[in-house]
Structure formats: structure tokens, C-alpha cells
Amino acid sequence: MKSKLTYDDVFKRLVKSAYDGRLEEDINELKQQGDKTLNQYIKYATGGGEPDQIVYKVKECNGDCSCEGDNCEVSCLFGAIVRDMEGNVVIKENSCSGCGQCVEVCSHDALVDKKEFIPLVEILKDRKVPVFAIVAPAFYKQFGPNVTAGRLRAALKRLGFYGMVEVALFADILTLREALEFDAHVRTEDDFVLTSCCCPIWVGMVKRVYKDLIPHISPSVSPMVACGRGVKKLHPEAKVVFIGPCIAKKAEAKEADVKDAVDVVITFKELDQVFKAVGINPEEMDEDISEHSSTAGRIYARTAGVSKAVTDTINRIRPDKEIKIKTIQADGVKECRKMLQDALAGKVEANFYEGMGCVGGCVGGPHVLIDPGQGREYVNEYGEEASSLTPADNKFVLALLKRLGYEEIDDLLEDKQKMLTRNF
């Protein structure tokens, strides 16, 4: 008899078992049902599988796909999903980027993304190794209209985390670097740059499909990577867990040149399931306040946020630059494709290109908990609450840069620390 448990059901049940100290016993109970698909769910819900692989097929759908308006083959940006002679889905591992687009459109749990939280539970319970949660800028009020940064921090500490850092703080640092990159590379009316911040789907499209545009991409890491490296520089013994709305971040964290930054990636949806499994309600927590990011870093979570952040910052630090920044944004995969194709064809409409793989930006990611429109409003609200508009005026950012080894803002461009740069 087949189990009626879904992949998410299995994950929530095993999270509770792990915190209760009976994980192995509960896994054995589930396996006694003799359901092959259930056994696959157990494997990937507990972080099993190949170390660098994110997406797995756990059962056949025989081509009888009920996914509305899209399907896994169409959704794959890189041609990694094909069907065999019987109509069964086949994932071409050498082509798969782990972006998770196929998981998002699969309506019957045939494709799943590996969950990495459960192997972390014993470390969180033991508390001998500090584990930092770094949360994506899209987090604000995702877990309830009253869940501020302070309440989320308190809830994460209740789970066993040592502390919480807003990735927006390092988005501030990347904003300064992107502004300096723009100043250095846009010297004529024909020059343009593609931002490399934030979105791994956008970066993957450039690296894998639109390779001729690589010379125009800013050689910066994402704020997630910068934040992970920053935490580990200040706390070398720490483990870092990124929490955000994006499946693709799981794959980004495993890329060879940046895999030193983040140990585990979990999504908002997964964290919400963890809270519910162990009986933690973030809305009931007391405030644990420690917010230091500027407006610029906070609005990275929505489409055009990066563009506005860099525009405001370059106007602040290079007010006399003759060639002014002119931005253009692509909202979602289809718009990203069109914009990159136009750039390849010489139809250059701007000198700063921003691409977001999800419609609305990160607030429209596959594992957000609230409506993307509401998420955008909350992000803008949180941005307006910041005490500084740009990182150039943020005393916390300037002090943090010195702790990380950057004495002056201009040092970010040369990046002798090698924290903020990658090779494309």
C-alpha cells in the first residue's frame, strides 16, 4: 500500500523526530511501509544524495503531466530535462544547474529538491559550534505581518542558532562595489555592465547560454556569498546557513569558486515547516533588535531594487561622473532572455542591466510565504525605515568594512581580501 505522505509531510515529521532525538527510529518506522517513493522522500528530506546535486526525480509521471500552463521540460532553462521513449522524465545531470525551476512547476512530487536542514539539527542542539543564520532581504514579514527582524532573530535563536545576520548588510557592501565597477567600466556612451548580484538564475543564463556577454558582467559575488564569507572571517569556526525564497541558491552555494561561503541553504517555506514542526511561533517572540542595513541593501529583494540602490550610491560617491547611469530591468525568465538577446544583437538601451529570474524579484521566489505584491510592499516599507539611504552614509557598513580589512570604500574595487570577487 502506497503512503499518502507528501515530501513536505515527511520533512516536517522528521524535523520533529530529529529535535526529539528519535530520528533513526522514526525513519525505520517509515521505511517499514515498503513504499519506494516514500523511501526516496526520506533520503532527500534528510539531505541524502550526491553532495553537489540539488534536484532529483523520485517517481515516474509517464508523461501524464497535470502542471498548469507549464511543465518541467519547458521550464528548464538549460535543456537538462528530456523524456525517454515511454514518456518518462530524465534529468541530464551534466546539464542541470540545480535552479529548481522544474521543481516549482511539478505538481505531483515527481521532482524534488534536496533539503539540508535535518543534518544540522544535532549541531544546533549541541551548541558547541556557532551556527549563524543569514537571511535574504526578502525575509521581512514573510513569517507573519508582525514578524519583524527582531522576532525572527529570536525565533532562530530558539531553534539553536547563535545569531542572525541580514544579508542586506552585505548587499550594502556589494552596492558600493557595483557602483565602483560601473564607474570604472562605463567610460563611453557605448559601454554597459550586467550586474552579477543576487540572482543565480540570471547569472546562470549569462554563463551558460549568453556567453558572449560575459565580458560585460560585473565580477562580484552575490550578497549571500559575501555575507557567508564575512561571517566566517569574523568567526572562523562558525557554520553559516542561508535562508531565502530561492531553490537556486542551494546550487549556487555549491559552485566550486564560492562553496567556502555557505554550509547549508534552506528556504522560507522549509523554515516555516521547521518552526511549525517544533512548535515555535515567531509572532510570539520578544524583539531581539540588531538591524544595521541601509535602504539600498534592503530593497534588493524586489525587481529594480538593485538598480535603484546602485543609482543612488553612484550619485552619492561619484556625483561628477559625466556618463550618468541608465538602468533597465528584466522581470522574470522570459524578460531576462529577451533583454540578453537584445544586448547580444547590439540593441543596447541602457548602461546598467539588472535581471531577476522570478517575476517581482526575490519576493516572487518559489518558496516565499506571502503574495509577491504584498512582499514588495513590505520590502519597500522596511527600506523606508532604514536610517540611511545608501551604504556610503551607513556608519555600520563603514565600520564593518574596516573589520573586514577594507580601509577605504575604493578598496572594494581592487578587493585584495578576495571576498567579493569571482571569475566568470
VENRA-V111305 format. One record per residue. SS is DSSP state (H for helix, E for strand, C for the rest). NEAR is the number of other C-alpha atoms within 10 Angstrom. D_FIRST is the distance of its C-alpha to the first C-alpha in whole Angstrom. Layout:
SS,NEAR,D_FIRST
SS,NEAR,D_FIRST
This chain:
C,6,0
C,10,4
C,12,7
C,8,9
C,13,12
C,13,15
H,20,17
H,17,20
H,14,17
H,19,17
H,24,20
H,21,22
H,18,20
H,24,21
H,24,24
H,22,25
H,19,24
H,22,26
H,17,29
H,10,28
C,14,28
C,12,25
H,18,23
H,11,22
H,11,21
H,15,19
H,18,18
H,11,17
H,11,15
H,16,13
H,14,12
C,9,11
C,13,8
C,13,8
C,14,7
H,14,11
H,20,11
H,21,11
H,19,13
H,19,16
H,27,16
H,19,17
H,15,19
H,23,21
H,26,21
C,22,23
C,18,26
C,17,24
C,15,25
C,11,29
C,9,31
C,14,33
C,17,30
C,26,29
E,27,26
E,22,23
E,17,21
C,17,17
C,18,16
C,15,17
C,17,18
C,13,20
C,12,23
C,9,22
C,13,23
C,13,23
C,13,25
C,9,29
C,7,32
C,13,31
C,18,28
H,22,28
H,19,30
H,15,33
H,19,33
C,20,33
C,22,37
C,17,37
C,14,35
C,19,33
E,19,30
E,15,30
E,13,28
C,10,27
C,7,28
C,8,25
C,13,25
C,15,23
E,21,24
E,15,26
E,18,28
C,12,31
C,13,31
C,7,35
C,14,36
C,19,33
C,25,35
C,25,32
C,25,33
C,26,30
H,24,31
H,24,28
H,24,26
H,20,28
H,21,27
C,20,23
C,15,22
C,15,18
C,20,18
C,17,18
E,23,21
E,24,22
E,25,25
C,23,25
C,24,26
C,22,28
C,20,29
H,21,27
H,16,29
H,17,32
H,18,31
H,13,33
H,16,36
H,19,36
H,15,36
H,10,38
C,13,41
C,9,43
C,14,43
C,19,43
E,23,41
E,24,42
E,27,40
E,23,42
E,26,41
C,27,41
H,28,44
H,30,41
H,27,40
C,26,43
C,21,41
C,24,38
C,22,36
C,14,38
C,11,42
C,14,43
C,21,42
C,22,45
H,22,45
H,17,46
H,22,43
H,29,41
H,26,43
H,22,43
H,24,39
H,19,38
H,18,41
H,15,39
H,16,36
C,19,38
C,23,40
C,18,43
E,14,44
E,25,44
E,22,46
E,27,46
H,30,46
H,28,48
H,27,51
H,27,50
H,30,50
H,29,54
H,27,55
H,29,53
H,29,55
H,25,58
H,27,57
H,29,56
H,22,60
H,22,61
H,21,60
H,24,61
H,18,64
H,10,64
H,14,63
C,18,64
C,13,68
C,10,68
C,10,67
C,11,65
C,15,63
C,23,60
E,22,57
E,24,53
C,25,52
C,26,49
C,26,48
C,27,45
C,23,42
H,24,41
H,26,39
H,24,43
H,24,44
H,20,42
H,20,43
H,22,47
H,15,46
H,14,44
C,14,45
C,16,48
H,13,50
H,12,53
H,16,53
H,17,52
H,11,56
H,17,56
E,20,53
C,21,54
C,21,53
E,23,52
C,20,48
C,24,46
H,28,47
H,29,43
H,27,45
H,25,48
H,29,47
H,29,45
H,23,48
H,20,50
H,22,48
H,18,48
H,16,52
H,11,52
C,13,50
C,11,49
C,12,47
C,18,45
E,22,41
E,25,41
E,24,38
E,27,38
E,26,36
E,29,36
C,26,35
C,28,34
C,26,32
H,24,34
H,27,36
H,30,33
H,21,35
H,26,38
C,23,38
C,21,37
C,12,40
C,9,43
C,13,46
C,20,44
C,15,41
C,15,44
C,24,44
C,27,40
C,18,38
E,20,35
E,25,34
E,23,32
E,26,32
H,23,33
H,19,29
H,22,28
H,16,31
H,18,30
H,19,27
H,21,28
H,20,31
H,15,28
H,18,26
H,17,29
C,10,31
C,16,34
C,16,35
H,24,38
H,17,40
H,13,41
C,17,42
C,13,46
C,17,48
C,16,48
C,13,50
C,12,51
C,16,51
C,18,54
C,28,53
C,29,55
H,27,54
H,31,54
H,30,51
H,33,49
H,27,49
H,31,48
H,29,44
C,26,45
C,25,47
C,21,50
H,21,50
H,30,51
H,25,54
H,17,55
H,27,55
H,28,57
H,22,59
H,20,61
H,25,61
H,26,63
H,15,65
H,16,65
H,17,66
C,13,68
C,11,70
C,10,72
C,13,70
C,10,71
C,13,68
C,17,66
C,20,62
C,13,61
E,19,57
E,16,54
E,19,51
E,24,48
E,19,45
C,19,41
H,19,41
H,12,42
H,17,45
H,23,45
H,20,45
H,12,48
H,22,50
H,23,50
H,14,51
H,13,54
H,18,55
H,14,55
C,9,57
C,10,59
C,11,59
C,17,59
C,15,59
C,17,59
C,21,60
E,23,57
E,26,53
E,24,50
E,32,47
E,29,44
C,29,40
C,25,39
C,18,40
C,20,42
C,25,42
H,28,40
H,34,40
H,27,38
C,24,35
C,21,32
C,18,31
C,23,34
C,20,33
C,16,36
C,11,37
H,19,39
H,13,42
H,14,42
H,25,42
H,23,45
H,14,47
H,20,46
H,26,46
H,19,50
H,15,50
H,19,50
H,21,52
H,16,55
H,13,55
C,18,55
C,15,59
C,17,60
C,21,59
C,27,59
H,29,58
H,21,62
H,15,63
C,19,60
H,15,62
H,14,58
H,20,58
H,17,61
H,12,61
H,16,57
H,19,59
H,12,61
H,13,59
C,15,57
C,14,60
C,17,61
C,14,65
C,10,65
C,17,63
C,12,65
H,15,63
H,24,60
H,18,61
H,13,62
C,14,59
C,12,60
C,12,57
C,11,55
C,20,52
C,25,52
E,23,53
C,14,51
C,9,51
C,14,50
